[in-house]
Amino acid sequence: MFSAEDLRSTSAQVATGSATVYLAPSADTAVLVMNSVPPPAPGTVYQMWLVGPAGTRSAGTMSADDVEPVTTAVLSGINAVDALAFTVEPPGGSEHPTSPPVAQLTLG
């Protein structure tokens, strides 16, 4: 993916850290890299959401144990979405976002 000719990136602040998404539409894949993002509060998780014209779908959760000084995640099926949003959810995540996004990156 990182050798794709159409590779580009977008970044946003997440709490006291940052999140960068490297995406390659030709691969329909993106890689999220979070730097110095604090872990979610006890009893919660960060949930990633891919947001597009067809609605919002979960891209997975990150518990306090998953969030490190540098955290990465691979996201597939990015061509049909416009944004990656993060919400704070109960352990195990939710079927739909239950809180406003704490951060959002435009992908489209």
SEGUVO-168996 format. One record per residue: x, y, z of N, C-alpha, C in turn. Coordinates in steps of 0.2 Angstrom, whole numbers, padded with zeros to 4 digits, always signed. Example, Ala and Ser with C-alpha at 12.3 -4.5 7.8 and 13.67 -1.06 7.14 Angstrom:
+0066-0028+0039+0062-0022+0039+0066-0016+0039
+0064-0011+0035+0068-0005+0036+0064+0000+0039
***
This chain:
+0004-0006+0000+0000+0000+0000+0004+0006+0000
+0010+0006+0004+0014+0012+0004+0018+0014-0002
+0018+0009-0007+0021+0011-0013+0016+0013-0018
+0010+0013-0017+0005+0015-0021+0006+0022-0024
+0005+0023-0030+0006+0030-0033+0001+0035-0031
-0005+0033-0029-0010+0037-0026-0010+0038-0019
-0005+0036-0015-0004+0037-0008-0005+0044-0006
-0009+0046-0001-0009+0052+0002-0011+0052+0009
-0011+0057+0013-0012+0057+0020-0016+0063+0022
-0019+0062+0028-0023+0067+0031-0022+0066+0039
-0022+0072+0043-0020+0072+0050-0025+0076+0054
-0026+0074+0060-0030+0078+0065-0028+0077+0072
-0029+0082+0076-0028+0081+0083-0033+0077+0086
-0030+0072+0091-0035+0068+0095-0032+0069+0102
-0036+0073+0106-0034+0074+0113-0028+0078+0113
-0023+0075+0116-0016+0078+0116-0011+0075+0111
-0014+0071+0107-0010+0068+0102-0012+0069+0095
-0010+0065+0090-0012+0066+0083-0014+0059+0080
-0018+0060+0075-0019+0054+0071-0018+0056+0064
-0015+0051+0060-0013+0052+0053-0016+0046+0049
-0020+0047+0044-0022+0041+0040-0018+0042+0033
-0015+0036+0031-0012+0036+0025-0016+0031+0021
-0019+0034+0015-0024+0030+0011-0021+0030+0004
-0023+0024+0001-0022+0023-0006-0028+0020-0009
-0032+0024-0013-0038+0022-0016-0037+0016-0020
-0032+0016-0024-0031+0010-0028-0030+0003-0024
-0029+0004-0018-0029-0002-0014-0035-0003-0009
-0039+0002-0009-0045+0002-0005-0044+0001+0002
-0038+0004+0004-0035+0002+0011-0032+0009+0014
-0032+0009+0020-0029+0015+0024-0025+0012+0030
-0020+0015+0032-0017+0014+0038-0017+0020+0043
-0020+0019+0049-0020+0024+0054-0014+0023+0058
-0011+0029+0060-0006+0030+0064-0007+0035+0069
-0008+0033+0076-0009+0038+0081-0003+0039+0085
-0001+0045+0087+0005+0047+0091+0003+0050+0097
+0005+0048+0102+0004+0051+0109-0004+0052+0111
-0008+0048+0108-0015+0049+0110-0016+0045+0117
-0019+0049+0121-0020+0046+0128-0025+0040+0127
-0024+0035+0131-0029+0029+0131-0036+0032+0133
-0041+0028+0131-0048+0030+0134-0049+0029+0141
-0053+0033+0144-0055+0032+0151-0056+0025+0153
-0055+0023+0159-0057+0017+0162-0065+0015+0161
-0066+0009+0158-0073+0008+0157-0076+0010+0150
-0071+0012+0146-0073+0015+0139-0068+0012+0134
-0070+0013+0128-0065+0011+0122-0066+0017+0117
-0061+0018+0113-0062+0022+0107-0065+0017+0102
-0070+0020+0098-0072+0016+0092-0071+0020+0086
-0069+0017+0081-0067+0020+0074-0074+0019+0070
-0076+0024+0066-0081+0023+0062-0079+0026+0055
-0081+0022+0050-0081+0024+0043-0087+0027+0041
-0087+0033+0039-0093+0037+0038-0094+0039+0030
-0099+0037+0027-0100+0038+0020-0107+0039+0018
-0109+0040+0012-0116+0041+0010-0120+0035+0011
-0118+0029+0012-0122+0023+0014-0123+0023+0021
-0120+0027+0025-0121+0027+0033-0114+0026+0036
-0114+0024+0042-0109+0023+0047-0108+0016+0049
-0101+0014+0048-0100+0007+0050-0094+0007+0054
-0094+0002+0059-0088+0002+0064-0082-0001+0060
-0076+0002+0062-0070+0000+0060-0066-0003+0065
-0069-0005+0071-0066-0008+0077-0065-0003+0083
-0063-0006+0088-0062-0003+0094-0055-0003+0097
-0053+0002+0101-0047+0002+0105-0048+0003+0112
-0046-0002+0116-0046-0001+0123-0040+0002+0126
-0040+0003+0132-0034+0006+0135-0027+0002+0134
-0028-0004+0134-0023-0009+0133-0020-0009+0125
-0024-0006+0121-0023-0006+0114-0019+0000+0112
-0020+0006+0116-0017+0012+0114-0011+0013+0117
-0006+0014+0113+0001+0014+0115+0004+0021+0113
+0010+0023+0114+0013+0029+0112+0012+0030+0104
+0013+0024+0101+0012+0024+0093+0007+0018+0092
+0001+0020+0090-0004+0014+0089-0006+0014+0081
-0006+0008+0078-0008+0008+0071-0014+0003+0070
-0017+0004+0065-0023+0000+0063-0024+0000+0055
-0026-0005+0052-0027-0006+0045-0034-0005+0044
-0036-0001+0039-0043+0000+0038-0045-0002+0031
-0049-0006+0029-0051-0008+0023-0058-0006+0020
-0059-0006+0014-0065-0003+0011-0066+0004+0012
-0061+0008+0011-0061+0015+0012-0064+0019+0006
-0064+0016+0000-0066+0020-0006-0073+0022-0005
-0077+0019-0001-0085+0021-0001-0086+0025+0005
-0081+0028+0008-0082+0032+0014-0079+0039+0013
-0081+0044+0017-0079+0051+0017-0075+0053+0023
-0076+0049+0028-0072+0051+0034-0071+0045+0039
-0066+0046+0043-0065+0042+0049-0066+0046+0055
-0071+0043+0059-0073+0047+0066-0071+0042+0071
-0070+0045+0077-0068+0042+0083-0073+0044+0089
-0076+0039+0092-0081+0041+0098-0078+0037+0104
-0081+0039+0109-0080+0035+0116-0086+0031+0117
-0085+0024+0118-0090+0020+0118-0089+0015+0124
-0095+0011+0126-0094+0006+0132-0089+0001+0129
-0086-0003+0134-0082-0009+0132-0086-0013+0127
-0082-0016+0122-0085-0020+0117-0088-0016+0111
-0088-0009+0112-0091-0005+0106-0098-0005+0106
-0101-0001+0101-0108+0000+0100-0110-0002+0093
-0116-0003+0091-0118-0004+0085-0118+0002+0080
-0120+0008+0084-0120+0014+0081-0116+0019+0086
-0114+0025+0083-0111+0030+0088-0116+0032+0093
-0114+0032+0099-0118+0034+0105-0116+0041+0108
-0111+0044+0105-0108+0050+0107-0105+0054+0101
-0105+0061+0102-0102+0065+0096-0095+0062+0095
-0092+0063+0089-0085+0061+0088-0080+0066+0092
-0075+0062+0095-0070+0066+0098-0064+0068+0093
-0065+0065+0087-0060+0067+0082-0063+0065+0075
-0062+0068+0070-0064+0066+0063-0059+0068+0058
-0057+0063+0053-0053+0065+0048-0056+0064+0041
-0056+0069+0037-0059+0068+0030-0055+0064+0026
-0058+0059+0023-0054+0054+0018-0056+0056+0011
-0062+0058+0010-0064+0059+0003-0061+0065-0001
***
